[in-house]
Amino acid sequence: MLSYGHNGAISMDATFGTNDMKFHLFTLMGFDDHRTGVLLALIITSKQTVKDLIEWLKPLKDKMLSHMPHWKPSCFLIDDAPQALKALRLVLYLVLTLCLFL
């Protein structure tokens, strides 16, 4: 995350309803110099709540800040999942703008 997240774009997405056990897979991806996605982190969880996302995102942020105190992504790409929006605002203190393509 230090190489691809600082001053770069990070993408977060989740699966929804893709397995019989109702688990959700959240992934964080950064992008290299060739705009190729690089997996940075993932979590498999049975719930998709703000609390669960915060419990995953906060330690990641703390780890990045312990190695690079000024670590901050330039932008965060997500869909309009309300839980993800709220968790990112609470953990990363980002101003998030939602873009819709019609």
BATORGU-163783 format. One record per residue (C-alpha): x, y, z. Coordinates in steps of 0.1 Angstrom, whole numbers, padded with zeros to 4 digits, always signed. Example, Ala and Ser with C-alpha at 12.3 -4.5 7.8 and 13.67 -1.06 7.14 Angstrom:
# residues 2
+0123-0045+0078/+0137-0011+0071/
This chain:
# residues 102
+0000+0000+0000/+0029+0023+0005/+0040+0020-0031/+0006+0021-0047/-0017+0040-0023/+0002+0071-0014/-0007+0099-0038/-0024+0074-0060/-0058+0060-0067/-0072+0032-0045/-0103+0012-0055/-0126-0006-0031/-0153-0030-0041/-0173-0058-0026/-0190-0089-0039/-0227-0092-0033/-0248-0124-0034/-0222-0144-0053/-0220-0174-0030/-0244-0197-0011/-0229-0189+0023/-0237-0152+0021/-0201-0141+0027/-0189-0108+0013/-0154-0103-0002/-0141-0067+0000/-0109-0059-0020/-0086-0028-0020/-0067-0023-0052/-0040+0002-0061/-0026+0009-0096/+0009+0007-0108/+0026+0029-0134/+0009+0010-0163/-0025+0015-0147/-0027-0022-0139/-0046-0031-0107/-0025-0045-0078/-0043-0062-0049/-0035-0044-0017/-0058-0060+0009/-0089-0081+0012/-0114-0092+0038/-0140-0120+0038/-0169-0112+0062/-0203-0125+0069/-0217-0089+0075/-0214-0058+0055/-0218-0032+0082/-0200+0001+0088/-0185-0014+0121/-0170-0044+0102/-0155-0022+0076/-0140+0002+0102/-0125-0028+0121/-0107-0037+0088/-0098-0003+0075/-0085+0013+0107/-0056-0011+0113/-0046-0008+0076/-0046+0030+0079/-0026+0029+0112/-0001+0005+0096/+0005+0028+0067/+0008+0059+0089/+0033+0041+0111/+0056+0036+0081/+0048+0069+0063/+0032+0096+0085/+0019+0116+0056/+0004+0086+0037/-0028+0096+0019/-0043+0084-0014/-0051+0110-0040/-0085+0095-0047/-0107+0066-0037/-0128+0048-0063/-0159+0030-0049/-0195+0024-0060/-0224+0039-0041/-0225+0014-0012/-0236+0035+0018/-0216+0013+0043/-0184+0018+0024/-0190+0055+0021/-0195+0060+0058/-0166+0038+0068/-0142+0056+0046/-0153+0090+0058/-0149+0079+0094/-0115+0061+0091/-0097+0081+0064/-0113+0115+0069/-0118+0118+0032/-0142+0141+0014/-0159+0117-0010/-0176+0127-0042/-0199+0102-0058/-0199+0102-0096/-0227+0086-0115/-0225+0075-0151/-0258+0072-0169/
